Amino acid sequence: MTIEDHIVYIVDDDERIREALGELLASHDMRAVVFASAGDYVGMEKPDVPSCLILDVELPDINGLDLQRQIAAGDHPPIVFITGHGDIPSSVRAIKHGAVDFLTKPFSDADLMAAIHAAIAQDQASRSERAELGVLRQRYLDLTPREREVLPLVVSGLLNKQAAAELGISEVTLEIHRRNVMQKMMAASLADLVRIAERLEVPITHSRRAGRSSA
């Protein structure tokens, strides 16, 4: 990990803690950006790189746990909580809502660095997942309206004859649309197309069994 490919955000109202954590991260060739309040952190325009948020529970403008709840709906880096007043309910709440760790001061450098590395790895995986999903969504948008009708019928398990009857088209035409869907979605197999449809949450309203019973 190089200093250019990540950011560790530190939000703590204690200047000594901010300086100590900044120096620790610098010694590990990690880039840190520090804030004295949650408001300063939220107001900063953040680069699009894998990140981690080291967040103090007790802040001058908002409780860290409340900040976690407020930013949960958006894209925010995984959180590592640090606090001088740890308690079990707070730690349970933090972890339940996705925090990577909840460390009580004084904590060891090793424990903090392990949590930071885990958080950045988690963010990298999440970013990769979002990027892959974005590509799949674009491929789906590139399908014609008819191809978007064919896709759920194919992945539902209907035979070509059943799917063609559902759409009121010939089997030959259905097969052409099906082949186009496979190519445009870059699906290597029907099973691959099914997995893609599941990731895109394509509604499946038919099944092979339903098609047979209506025949």
Solvent accessible surface area in square Angstrom, and as a share of the most:
residue,aa,sasa,rsa
1,M,106,0.48
2,T,78,0.45
3,I,80,0.41
4,E,127,0.57
5,D,58,0.30
6,H,1,0.00
7,I,0,0.00
8,V,0,0.00
9,Y,1,0.00
10,I,0,0.00
11,V,0,0.00
12,D,0,0.00
13,D,71,0.37
14,D,41,0.21
15,E,102,0.46
16,R,185,0.67
17,I,43,0.22
18,R,38,0.14
19,E,98,0.44
20,A,55,0.43
21,L,10,0.05
22,G,19,0.18
23,E,122,0.55
24,L,27,0.13
25,L,0,0.00
26,A,63,0.49
27,S,85,0.55
28,H,90,0.40
29,D,93,0.48
30,M,6,0.02
31,R,94,0.34
32,A,34,0.26
33,V,36,0.20
34,V,67,0.38
35,F,20,0.08
36,A,41,0.31
37,S,19,0.12
38,A,2,0.02
39,G,44,0.42
40,D,80,0.42
41,Y,6,0.02
42,V,82,0.47
43,G,67,0.64
44,M,56,0.25
45,E,163,0.73
46,K,67,0.28
47,P,52,0.33
48,D,124,0.64
49,V,33,0.19
50,P,27,0.17
51,S,4,0.02
52,C,0,0.00
53,L,0,0.00
54,I,0,0.00
55,L,0,0.00
56,D,8,0.04
57,V,8,0.05
58,E,93,0.42
59,L,20,0.10
60,P,94,0.59
61,D,77,0.40
62,I,37,0.19
63,N,46,0.24
64,G,0,0.00
65,L,8,0.04
66,D,43,0.22
67,L,4,0.02
68,Q,5,0.02
69,R,139,0.51
70,Q,108,0.48
71,I,31,0.16
72,A,60,0.46
73,A,110,0.85
74,G,47,0.46
75,D,121,0.63
76,H,59,0.26
77,P,11,0.07
78,P,12,0.07
79,I,3,0.01
80,V,0,0.00
81,F,0,0.00
82,I,0,0.00
83,T,1,0.01
84,G,41,0.40
85,H,138,0.62
86,G,35,0.34
87,D,68,0.35
88,I,135,0.68
89,P,99,0.62
90,S,21,0.13
91,S,28,0.18
92,V,86,0.50
93,R,83,0.30
94,A,0,0.00
95,I,85,0.43
96,K,162,0.69
97,H,103,0.46
98,G,47,0.45
99,A,8,0.06
100,V,39,0.23
101,D,48,0.25
102,F,27,0.11
103,L,19,0.09
104,T,69,0.40
105,K,51,0.22
106,P,137,0.86
107,F,46,0.19
108,S,55,0.35
109,D,84,0.43
110,A,73,0.57
111,D,77,0.40
112,L,0,0.00
113,M,11,0.05
114,A,63,0.49
115,A,5,0.04
116,I,0,0.00
117,H,81,0.36
118,A,50,0.39
119,A,0,0.00
120,I,0,0.00
121,A,54,0.42
122,Q,85,0.38
123,D,7,0.04
124,Q,77,0.34
125,A,64,0.50
126,S,41,0.27
127,R,61,0.22
128,S,56,0.36
129,E,86,0.39
130,R,102,0.37
131,A,63,0.49
132,E,84,0.38
133,L,31,0.15
134,G,36,0.34
135,V,74,0.42
136,L,13,0.07
137,R,136,0.50
138,Q,97,0.43
139,R,60,0.22
140,Y,55,0.21
141,L,117,0.58
142,D,86,0.45
143,L,5,0.02
144,T,58,0.34
145,P,100,0.63
146,R,81,0.29
147,E,4,0.02
148,R,74,0.27
149,E,83,0.37
150,V,0,0.00
151,L,0,0.00
152,P,24,0.15
153,L,6,0.03
154,V,3,0.01
155,V,18,0.10
156,S,21,0.13
157,G,20,0.20
158,L,9,0.05
159,L,81,0.40
160,N,41,0.21
161,K,142,0.60
162,Q,32,0.14
163,A,1,0.01
164,A,3,0.02
165,A,79,0.61
166,E,89,0.40
167,L,35,0.17
168,G,68,0.65
169,I,39,0.20
170,S,62,0.40
171,E,90,0.40
172,V,109,0.63
173,T,49,0.28
174,L,0,0.00
175,E,65,0.29
176,I,76,0.39
177,H,36,0.16
178,R,53,0.19
179,R,113,0.41
180,N,44,0.23
181,V,1,0.00
182,M,39,0.17
183,Q,118,0.52
184,K,76,0.32
185,M,0,0.00
186,M,131,0.59
187,A,12,0.10
188,A,98,0.76
189,S,49,0.32
190,L,71,0.35
191,A,54,0.42
192,D,32,0.17
193,L,0,0.00
194,V,45,0.26
195,R,134,0.49
196,I,14,0.07
197,A,3,0.02
198,E,119,0.53
199,R,88,0.32
200,L,29,0.15
201,E,147,0.66
202,V,15,0.09
203,P,101,0.64
204,I,84,0.43
205,T,109,0.63
206,H,60,0.27
207,S,44,0.28
208,R,95,0.35
209,R,202,0.74
210,A,50,0.39
211,G,16,0.15
212,R,146,0.53
213,S,92,0.60
214,S,94,0.61
215,A,118,0.91
